[in-house]
Amino acid sequence: MPSPRRTIEGRPLGSSGGSSVPGSPAHGGGSGGGRFEFQSLLNCRAGADPACARLRASDSPVHRRGSFPLAASGPAQAAPVPPPEDARMNLNPSFLGIALRSLLAIDLWLSKKLGVCAEESSAWGSVRPLMKLLEISGHGIPWLLGTLYCLLRSDSWAGREVLMNLLFALLLDLLLVAVIKGLVRRRRPAHNQKDMFFTLSVDKYSFPSGHATRAALVSRFILNHLVLAIPLRVLVVLWAFVLGLSRVMLGRHNVTDVAFGFFLGYMQYSIVDYCWLSPHNVPVLFVLWNQQ
């Protein structure tokens, strides 16, 4: 008589020793119960039931070792936030930013070295009164008052026309310099003494140098509209150059302030020459002399 089939533990398959397994013939499940268990396993393997997926994740040895958090145990871990754009630029500055900062450092260093008349105790402190006199020669107020006086005393139409355009150039220079200073708001050098001649609200700022713009504008205007001998023409150019240099020597401005001032004054004359005022295009400006 053949012996019944035994399980791995040595008990017959049909024996009821120990707890019965649900769905087995001894438990009363029969063949239908076996099919139900098989279908449930297939559904769990396919991921149709979320509870089965959680059970598989909790039974996984990888999860038991704590290698990754359970998805249902808490909120999902947030992705790392990238640094802001300005922080990335600070960490990795561009070549243009490095070049500008280097030029600014050179500008400040050179301006401090050239400020030999900034104080009475400086290397060239004895020349400071002469530099301050040169400062007054390039100030806007003397030039405006002098131009108005000459305009009222002039008795020729050619002289009035030239003086009227010189007055227009000086007013344009004051306006443009004041606007740029108000926009840029660069402080004057730290070694500058606050003893400047007749300053206004925007004169506390340094960029650009109003004396440098006026020197370049007036010198170009004079060289183009006055007939002067060669020595006098050289003297006008030398006056403009020394006036710009004195702004750095007195500690009033940095080198870039004076350099941009020369460029701005040179371009201002081009604007004045393009918008030249004459009795033909603006006769209302010359009506005062027509009535005399």
Sequence and secondary structure as in RCSB ss.txt:
>XXXX:A:sequence
MPSPRRTIEGRPLGSSGGSSVPGSPAHGGGSGGGRFEFQSLLNCRAGADPACARLRASDSPVHRRGSFPLAASGP
AQAAPVPPPEDARMNLNPSFLGIALRSLLAIDLWLSKKLGVCAEESSAWGSVRPLMKLLEISGHGIPWLLGTLYC
LLRSDSWAGREVLMNLLFALLLDLLLVAVIKGLVRRRRPAHNQKDMFFTLSVDKYSFPSGHATRAALVSRFILNH
LVLAIPLRVLVVLWAFVLGLSRVMLGRHNVTDVAFGFFLGYMQYSIVDYCWLSPHNVPVLFVLWNQQ
>XXXX:A:secstr
     B TTS BTT   S   TTSGGGT HHHHHHHHHHHHHHHHHT  HHHHHHHHHH HHHHTTSS  TTTS 
         HHHHHHHS  HHHHHHHHHHHHHHHHHHHH TTSSTTSTTGGGHHHHHHHHHHT HHHHHHHHHHH
HHH  SHHHHHHHHHHHHHHHHHHHHHHHHHHHH  B  TT  S  SS  GGGGB SS HHHHHHHHHHHHHHHH
S   HHHHHHHHHHHHHHHHHHHHTTSS HHHHHHHHHHHHHHHHHHHHT   TTT GGGGHHHHH 
